Amino acid sequence: MKLSVDLVQLDHAADLPLPVYATPGAAGMDVHAAVESALTLEPGSVTLVPTGLSVSIPRGYELQVRSRSGLAAKHGVFALNSPGTVDSDYRGEIKVILANFSRTPFTVERGERIAQLVVARHETVDWNVVESLDATERGSGGFGSTGR
């Protein structure tokens, strides 16, 4: 099943490709940097990189912004707050928070693939305040309690 999503390609990205799935089995679509000129990320730095895209995600869905594995593995460049969420009621430009965790500068060129976008369904909840929760074998054990 395909979901129809409205997208505006802003003027500063008119020449860039739209996000597309690289293969038929891909969950994420690569998104491109809509920087005016090359942008250098110094080691340890964090910056917002524009994509030139605005979207209207249907209610009940979110647009997740995730790191590209190649940038992370080869260059130490990650999308922070990953997955980041673009809510269904946000209409501004999608920007990617990129961080350079390597020891060398990394230059983002115009049109470079900088992150992946994944559209995901989500639920909303009503909280039921109770006196106690059902018991499980794990209980309140966390942060490594099930082993290394």
Rosetta blueprint (number, residue, H / E / L):
1 M L
2 K L
3 L L
4 S L
5 V L
6 D E
7 L E
8 V E
9 Q E
10 L L
11 D H
12 H H
13 A H
14 A L
15 D L
16 L L
17 P L
18 L L
19 P L
20 V E
21 Y E
22 A L
23 T L
24 P L
25 G L
26 A L
27 A L
28 G L
29 M E
30 D E
31 V E
32 H E
33 A L
34 A L
35 V L
36 E L
37 S L
38 A L
39 L E
40 T E
41 L E
42 E L
43 P L
44 G L
45 S L
46 V E
47 T E
48 L E
49 V E
50 P E
51 T L
52 G L
53 L E
54 S E
55 V E
56 S E
57 I L
58 P L
59 R L
60 G L
61 Y E
62 E E
63 L E
64 Q E
65 V E
66 R E
67 S L
68 R L
69 S H
70 G H
71 L H
72 A H
73 A H
74 K H
75 H H
76 G L
77 V E
78 F E
79 A E
80 L L
81 N L
82 S L
83 P L
84 G E
85 T E
86 V E
87 D L
88 S L
89 D L
90 Y L
91 R L
92 G L
93 E L
94 I L
95 K E
96 V E
97 I E
98 L E
99 A E
100 N E
101 F L
102 S L
103 R L
104 T L
105 P L
106 F E
107 T E
108 V E
109 E L
110 R L
111 G L
112 E L
113 R E
114 I E
115 A E
116 Q E
117 L E
118 V E
119 V E
120 A E
121 R E
122 H L
123 E L
124 T L
125 V L
126 D L
127 W L
128 N L
129 V L
130 V L
131 E L
132 S L
133 L L
134 D L
135 A L
136 T L
137 E L
138 R L
139 G L
140 S L
141 G L
142 G L
143 F L
144 G L
145 S L
146 T L
147 G L
148 R L
